[in-house]
Amino acid sequence: MRRLAASLAIVLVTSTLAVPAEAGGCPQVRVPGAEYAEVTCLDDLTTVGGRTNPADYAGLTHSALPQPKPVSGIQVDGYFPDSSRTNANNGWNHDSQFVLRLPQQWNGGLVVAGSPGVRAQYANDRAISDDVLAKGYAYAATDKGNTGAEFFRDGTKPGDAIVEWNRRMTELTRAARKAVTRHYHRAPREVVAAGISNGGYLVRWQLENHPELYTRGVDLEGTLWTADGPNLLSFLPPAIRGYEQQDPSLIEKAGFDPRSSFLWNYHYTVYWKLTQRIYTAELDPTYTGTEGAYDYSARPQAQQAVRRIELTGRIGKPLTTIHGTFDSLLPITQDSDAYATMVRRAGRERLFRYQRVEAGNHVDGLVDAYPDRLVPLVPLLRKAI
């Protein structure tokens, strides 16, 4: 964790303590509901000179993404009450960590994000925070309440950890709206939900279940959960079998674009088996077989757990979805294509803008390895926000 000399002052506060409006030259910022918070005045809030953790966002962007210019303002790092301890950022060993950044030159907007994958609260700093801060937006992000490859240990019932993801995004949005209003002495004119992968799932869920909190949303390849399928428990096992049996046709039938086959070895090694294993542990913990042998259609207990977190397509505010055709973790045909159909069937097509990007993959970090074969998606995400 980097803590730069550029900071002007640090104020330690909790939600239960009365703190002077000005301490050490840095204004107090209270985040409602937070158990603990540190308020830091910085000459630069971006990943170049600010307070962040590069390990959180490693591999999510490509090297040609423009470097940000300094943005001065106030950063609040803290956490909401929680009993789990998977997130070690800031040395706290405490989950439900958040970051709130308040630029000195504010444009009246707020962007709220949840972390992709099972990463922590700084995961979107390079892809989203740097750019929106430069445009004058305030920015807030949550770690979703549990992190890491053993996130499934949080909770007692199947699906509890993911249910918490949605609750933590709602919690942070409500708190950030109030904190921003108090700090700038006026309410934000717009509140944008934005996210990548699991963070994109949060955007969709929020616009379906709490549209009153947002003016619009942008998701990049948001994870699709539906109890009847498709979902990653239904398409990853046949892809794993196809790779292990050296049968590309099984991978293609699972929904993966055959033109993305040059990515399959990497994704099998890094993503497919691990992803299948940890989400089975979360949603179907009694399963004891191999990843490739899993049959979601024969696991009613898993379907019941997924029903707790599933999407419906009934968005209540405008949503932009961006997805690449070469996505080799969440194949577009089994994810955003399916979600677009759900939105239409729900009668919400007028609120939905869908951008299919030829040769876009799930993470932009691979663009550096295949610059002539992959198209970066983060610049499109930034533009949409």
C-alpha positions as CSV (number, residue, x, y, z in Angstrom):
1,M,0.0,0.0,0.0
2,R,1.4,3.4,-1.0
3,R,1.0,6.4,1.2
4,L,2.5,9.4,-0.4
5,A,4.3,12.3,1.0
6,A,2.0,14.5,-1.1
7,S,-0.7,14.1,1.5
8,L,-1.3,17.3,3.4
9,A,-3.0,15.9,6.4
10,I,-4.6,12.7,7.8
11,V,-7.6,12.8,10.0
12,L,-8.6,9.6,11.8
13,V,-12.3,9.4,12.5
14,T,-15.1,6.9,13.2
15,S,-18.8,7.3,12.7
16,T,-19.3,7.5,16.4
17,L,-16.8,10.2,17.2
18,A,-17.3,14.0,17.0
19,V,-14.4,15.5,15.0
20,P,-13.8,19.2,14.4
21,A,-14.8,20.4,10.9
22,E,-11.2,21.2,10.2
23,A,-8.3,19.2,11.6
24,G,-4.7,19.8,10.4
25,G,-6.1,21.7,7.4
26,C,-8.0,18.7,6.0
27,P,-11.8,18.9,6.2
28,Q,-13.8,16.3,8.0
29,V,-15.7,13.9,5.8
30,R,-18.2,11.6,7.5
31,V,-19.4,8.5,5.8
32,P,-22.7,7.5,7.3
33,G,-22.7,3.9,8.7
34,A,-18.9,3.5,8.5
35,E,-17.3,1.8,11.5
36,Y,-13.9,3.4,10.8
37,A,-12.5,5.9,8.3
38,E,-9.3,7.7,7.5
39,V,-9.6,11.1,5.8
40,T,-6.6,12.1,3.7
41,C,-5.9,15.3,1.7
42,L,-3.9,14.5,-1.3
43,D,-2.2,16.5,-4.1
44,D,-3.0,13.5,-6.4
45,L,-5.9,11.1,-6.0
46,T,-4.9,9.0,-9.1
47,T,-2.9,5.8,-9.3
48,V,0.2,7.8,-10.3
49,G,0.6,9.6,-7.0
50,G,-2.3,8.7,-4.8
51,R,-3.2,6.1,-2.1
52,T,-4.0,2.8,-3.7
53,N,-2.9,-0.8,-4.1
54,P,-1.5,-1.7,-7.5
55,A,-2.0,-5.4,-6.8
56,D,-5.7,-4.9,-6.7
57,Y,-5.9,-3.7,-10.3
58,A,-3.0,-5.7,-11.9
59,G,-3.8,-7.1,-15.3
60,L,-7.1,-5.4,-15.8
61,T,-5.8,-2.7,-18.2
62,H,-3.4,-2.6,-21.1
63,S,-0.1,-0.7,-21.1
64,A,-1.2,1.8,-23.7
65,L,-4.0,3.2,-21.5
66,P,-3.1,6.9,-21.1
67,Q,-1.6,7.9,-17.8
68,P,-3.7,10.2,-15.7
69,K,-2.8,13.8,-14.8
70,P,-2.8,14.7,-11.1
71,V,-6.2,15.4,-9.5
72,S,-6.1,17.0,-6.0
73,G,-8.8,16.3,-3.4
74,I,-9.8,14.3,-0.4
75,Q,-9.7,10.5,-0.1
76,V,-11.6,8.5,2.6
77,D,-10.6,4.9,3.3
78,G,-12.5,2.9,5.7
79,Y,-14.9,0.0,6.4
80,F,-18.4,-0.8,7.4
81,P,-19.2,-3.1,10.3
82,D,-18.5,-6.7,9.3
83,S,-17.3,-9.9,11.0
84,S,-15.2,-11.4,8.1
85,R,-11.5,-10.6,7.6
86,T,-10.4,-11.6,4.1
87,N,-9.3,-8.1,3.0
88,A,-5.8,-7.1,4.3
89,N,-5.6,-3.7,2.6
90,N,-4.4,-0.9,4.8
91,G,-3.4,-3.5,7.4
92,W,-6.9,-3.7,8.7
93,N,-7.8,-7.4,8.0
94,H,-11.4,-6.3,7.8
95,D,-13.9,-6.7,5.1
96,S,-16.5,-4.3,3.7
97,Q,-13.7,-1.8,3.0
98,F,-14.4,1.2,0.8
99,V,-12.7,4.1,-0.8
100,L,-14.3,7.5,-1.5
101,R,-12.5,10.2,-3.5
102,L,-13.7,13.8,-3.6
103,P,-11.9,15.9,-6.3
104,Q,-11.3,19.6,-5.5
105,Q,-12.9,20.5,-8.9
106,W,-16.2,18.7,-8.8
107,N,-18.5,18.3,-11.8
108,G,-21.6,17.4,-9.8
109,G,-21.5,13.6,-10.5
110,L,-20.7,10.5,-8.5
111,V,-19.5,7.1,-9.8
112,V,-20.0,4.1,-7.6
113,A,-18.2,0.8,-8.4
114,G,-17.9,-2.7,-7.0
115,S,-14.7,-4.7,-7.5
116,P,-14.4,-7.3,-10.3
117,G,-13.7,-10.9,-9.6
118,V,-12.9,-11.4,-5.9
119,R,-10.5,-8.4,-5.8
120,A,-10.6,-5.6,-3.2
121,Q,-11.7,-2.0,-3.3
122,Y,-8.9,-0.5,-5.4
123,A,-9.4,-2.9,-8.3
124,N,-11.1,-0.3,-10.5
125,D,-8.6,2.5,-9.7
126,R,-6.8,2.3,-13.1
127,A,-9.8,1.4,-15.3
128,I,-12.4,3.7,-13.8
129,S,-11.3,6.0,-11.0
130,D,-8.4,7.7,-12.8
131,D,-10.6,8.7,-15.7
132,V,-13.7,9.8,-13.8
133,L,-11.6,11.9,-11.4
134,A,-10.0,13.7,-14.3
135,K,-13.5,14.5,-15.5
136,G,-14.5,15.9,-12.1
137,Y,-16.6,13.0,-10.8
138,A,-16.5,11.9,-7.2
139,Y,-15.8,8.2,-6.9
140,A,-16.6,5.4,-4.5
141,A,-15.8,1.7,-4.5
142,T,-16.5,-1.3,-2.3
143,D,-14.7,-4.6,-1.9
144,K,-18.2,-6.2,-1.9
145,G,-17.8,-7.5,1.7
146,N,-15.5,-10.5,1.1
147,T,-12.4,-11.0,-1.1
148,G,-10.0,-13.7,-2.4
149,A,-10.3,-17.2,-3.7
150,E,-11.9,-18.4,-0.5
151,F,-14.6,-15.7,-0.4
152,F,-17.2,-18.6,-0.2
153,R,-16.2,-19.1,3.5
154,D,-18.1,-15.9,4.3
155,G,-21.7,-16.6,5.3
156,T,-23.7,-19.7,6.4
157,K,-26.0,-20.6,3.6
158,P,-25.2,-21.2,-0.1
159,G,-25.1,-17.9,-1.9
160,D,-24.6,-15.8,1.3
161,A,-21.3,-14.3,0.2
162,I,-22.7,-13.1,-3.2
163,V,-25.9,-11.8,-1.6
164,E,-23.6,-9.7,0.6
165,W,-22.0,-8.2,-2.6
166,N,-25.3,-6.6,-3.6
167,R,-26.0,-5.4,-0.1
168,R,-22.6,-3.8,0.2
169,M,-23.0,-1.9,-3.1
170,T,-26.3,-0.5,-1.9
171,E,-24.8,0.4,1.5
172,L,-21.9,2.3,-0.1
173,T,-24.1,4.1,-2.6
174,R,-26.4,5.4,0.1
175,A,-23.5,6.5,2.2
176,A,-21.5,8.0,-0.6
177,R,-24.5,10.1,-1.8
178,K,-24.9,11.5,1.7
179,A,-21.2,12.1,2.1
180,V,-20.9,13.9,-1.2
181,T,-23.9,16.0,-0.5
182,R,-22.5,17.2,2.8
183,H,-19.0,17.8,1.5
184,Y,-20.0,19.8,-1.6
185,H,-23.2,21.3,0.0
186,R,-25.4,20.0,-2.7
187,A,-26.7,16.6,-3.9
188,P,-25.0,15.0,-6.9
189,R,-26.8,15.7,-10.2
190,E,-26.2,12.2,-11.3
191,V,-25.1,8.9,-9.7
192,V,-23.6,6.3,-12.1
193,A,-23.1,2.7,-11.2
194,A,-20.2,1.2,-13.1
195,G,-18.3,-2.1,-13.0
196,I,-16.4,-4.9,-14.7
197,S,-17.3,-8.6,-14.6
198,N,-18.6,-9.3,-11.0
199,G,-18.7,-5.5,-10.7
200,G,-20.8,-5.4,-13.8
201,Y,-23.2,-7.9,-12.2
202,L,-23.6,-5.5,-9.3
203,V,-24.5,-2.7,-11.7
204,R,-27.3,-4.8,-13.3
205,W,-28.6,-6.0,-9.9
206,Q,-28.6,-2.5,-8.5
207,L,-30.5,-1.0,-11.5
208,E,-33.1,-3.9,-11.2
209,N,-33.5,-3.7,-7.4
210,H,-32.5,-0.1,-6.4
211,P,-33.0,2.1,-9.4
212,E,-33.9,5.0,-7.1
213,L,-30.3,5.3,-6.1
214,Y,-28.8,5.9,-9.6
215,T,-29.4,7.9,-12.7
216,R,-27.8,5.3,-15.0
217,G,-25.3,2.4,-15.1
218,V,-22.5,1.0,-17.2
219,D,-21.4,-2.6,-17.1
220,L,-18.5,-4.2,-18.9
221,E,-19.1,-7.9,-19.3
222,G,-21.2,-8.2,-16.2
223,T,-21.5,-11.7,-14.8
224,L,-25.0,-13.3,-15.6
225,W,-26.7,-15.3,-13.0
226,T,-30.0,-17.0,-13.8
227,A,-31.4,-20.0,-11.9
228,D,-32.4,-21.8,-15.1
229,G,-29.2,-20.9,-16.9
230,P,-27.1,-19.8,-18.5
231,N,-24.6,-19.0,-15.8
232,L,-20.9,-19.9,-15.3
233,L,-21.8,-23.1,-13.5
234,S,-23.6,-24.3,-16.7
235,F,-21.0,-23.3,-19.4
236,L,-17.6,-23.7,-17.6
237,P,-17.8,-27.5,-17.0
238,P,-18.3,-28.5,-20.7
239,A,-15.5,-26.1,-21.6
240,I,-13.2,-27.7,-19.0
241,R,-14.1,-31.2,-20.4
242,G,-13.5,-30.0,-23.9
243,Y,-10.0,-28.8,-23.1
244,E,-9.1,-31.9,-21.1
245,Q,-10.4,-34.2,-23.7
246,Q,-8.8,-32.2,-26.5
247,D,-12.2,-31.7,-28.1
248,P,-12.6,-28.0,-29.2
249,S,-16.2,-28.7,-30.3
250,L,-17.3,-29.0,-26.7
251,I,-15.8,-25.6,-25.9
252,E,-17.5,-24.1,-28.9
253,K,-20.9,-25.7,-27.9
254,A,-20.4,-24.2,-24.4
255,G,-20.6,-20.8,-26.1
256,F,-17.0,-19.8,-26.7
257,D,-16.1,-18.2,-30.0
258,P,-13.8,-20.6,-32.0
259,R,-11.7,-17.6,-33.1
260,S,-10.7,-17.1,-29.5
261,S,-9.1,-20.5,-29.3
262,F,-5.6,-19.0,-28.9
263,L,-6.8,-17.8,-25.5
264,W,-8.2,-21.1,-24.2
265,N,-5.0,-22.6,-22.8
266,Y,-4.4,-19.5,-20.7
267,H,-8.0,-19.4,-19.5
268,Y,-8.1,-23.1,-18.7
269,T,-4.8,-22.7,-16.7
270,V,-5.7,-19.5,-14.9
271,Y,-9.5,-19.1,-14.8
272,W,-11.8,-22.0,-15.8
273,K,-11.1,-24.6,-13.1
274,L,-10.5,-22.1,-10.3
275,T,-13.6,-20.2,-11.1
276,Q,-15.7,-23.3,-11.4
277,R,-14.3,-24.6,-8.1
278,I,-14.8,-21.5,-6.0
279,Y,-18.3,-20.7,-7.2
280,T,-19.4,-24.3,-6.8
281,A,-18.1,-24.0,-3.2
282,E,-20.2,-20.9,-2.8
283,L,-23.4,-22.1,-4.4
284,D,-23.3,-25.9,-4.2
285,P,-20.9,-26.8,-1.3
286,T,-22.0,-30.4,-1.1
287,Y,-20.6,-31.2,-4.5
288,T,-17.4,-33.4,-4.3
289,G,-16.6,-34.2,-7.9
290,T,-14.2,-32.7,-10.4
291,E,-14.8,-29.3,-12.1
292,G,-15.3,-30.8,-15.5
293,A,-17.8,-33.4,-14.3
294,Y,-20.2,-30.9,-12.8
295,D,-23.7,-30.9,-14.2
296,Y,-25.6,-27.8,-13.2
297,S,-28.9,-29.1,-14.6
298,A,-28.8,-32.1,-12.1
299,R,-28.1,-29.9,-9.1
300,P,-31.4,-28.4,-7.8
301,Q,-29.7,-27.2,-4.6
302,A,-27.4,-25.0,-6.7
303,Q,-30.3,-23.7,-8.7
304,Q,-32.1,-22.8,-5.5
305,A,-29.0,-20.9,-4.3
306,V,-28.6,-19.0,-7.7
307,R,-32.2,-18.0,-7.5
308,R,-31.2,-15.8,-4.5
309,I,-28.8,-13.8,-6.7
310,E,-30.3,-14.1,-10.2
311,L,-31.0,-11.2,-12.6
312,T,-34.3,-10.6,-14.3
313,G,-33.6,-7.9,-16.9
314,R,-36.1,-5.6,-15.3
315,I,-33.8,-2.6,-15.1
316,G,-35.3,0.7,-13.8
317,K,-32.7,3.1,-15.1
318,P,-30.7,3.4,-18.3
319,L,-28.0,0.8,-18.7
320,T,-25.1,0.5,-21.1
321,T,-23.6,-3.0,-21.5
322,I,-20.3,-3.6,-23.3
323,H,-19.0,-7.1,-24.0
324,G,-16.3,-8.6,-26.3
325,T,-16.9,-11.4,-28.7
326,F,-13.6,-13.1,-27.7
327,D,-14.4,-13.2,-24.0
328,S,-12.9,-16.5,-22.9
329,L,-14.2,-16.5,-19.3
330,L,-17.8,-15.3,-19.7
331,P,-18.7,-16.1,-23.4
332,I,-20.8,-13.4,-24.9
333,T,-23.5,-15.8,-26.2
334,Q,-24.1,-17.1,-22.7
335,D,-23.9,-13.8,-20.9
336,S,-24.6,-10.4,-22.3
337,D,-26.5,-11.7,-25.4
338,A,-28.7,-13.6,-23.0
339,Y,-29.1,-10.6,-20.7
340,A,-30.1,-8.4,-23.7
341,T,-32.8,-10.9,-24.5
342,M,-34.0,-10.8,-20.8
343,V,-34.2,-7.0,-20.9
344,R,-36.3,-7.1,-24.1
345,R,-38.6,-9.7,-22.6
346,A,-39.0,-7.6,-19.5
347,G,-40.1,-4.7,-21.7
348,R,-37.1,-2.5,-20.7
349,E,-35.4,-2.3,-24.1
350,R,-35.8,1.5,-24.3
351,L,-33.5,1.7,-21.3
352,F,-30.8,-0.6,-22.7
353,R,-27.9,0.1,-24.9
354,Y,-25.8,-2.9,-25.9
355,Q,-22.3,-2.7,-27.5
356,R,-20.8,-6.0,-28.8
357,V,-17.1,-5.5,-29.5
358,E,-15.4,-7.7,-32.0
359,A,-12.2,-9.3,-30.6
360,G,-12.6,-8.0,-27.1
361,N,-11.5,-10.3,-24.3
362,H,-12.4,-10.5,-20.6
363,V,-9.3,-8.7,-19.3
364,D,-7.4,-6.0,-21.2
365,G,-4.1,-7.1,-19.7
366,L,-3.9,-9.8,-22.5
367,V,-4.0,-7.0,-25.1
368,D,-0.3,-6.5,-24.5
369,A,0.4,-10.2,-25.3
370,Y,-1.8,-10.1,-28.4
371,P,-1.9,-6.5,-29.7
372,D,-2.8,-7.5,-33.2
373,R,-5.5,-9.9,-32.2
374,L,-7.4,-8.3,-29.3
375,V,-9.2,-5.0,-28.8
376,P,-9.0,-3.2,-25.4
377,L,-12.4,-2.7,-23.8
378,V,-11.6,-0.3,-20.9
379,P,-11.4,2.8,-23.2
380,L,-15.0,2.0,-24.3
381,L,-16.0,1.6,-20.7
382,R,-14.6,5.0,-19.9
383,K,-16.3,6.6,-22.8
384,A,-19.6,5.1,-21.8
385,I,-19.3,6.3,-18.2
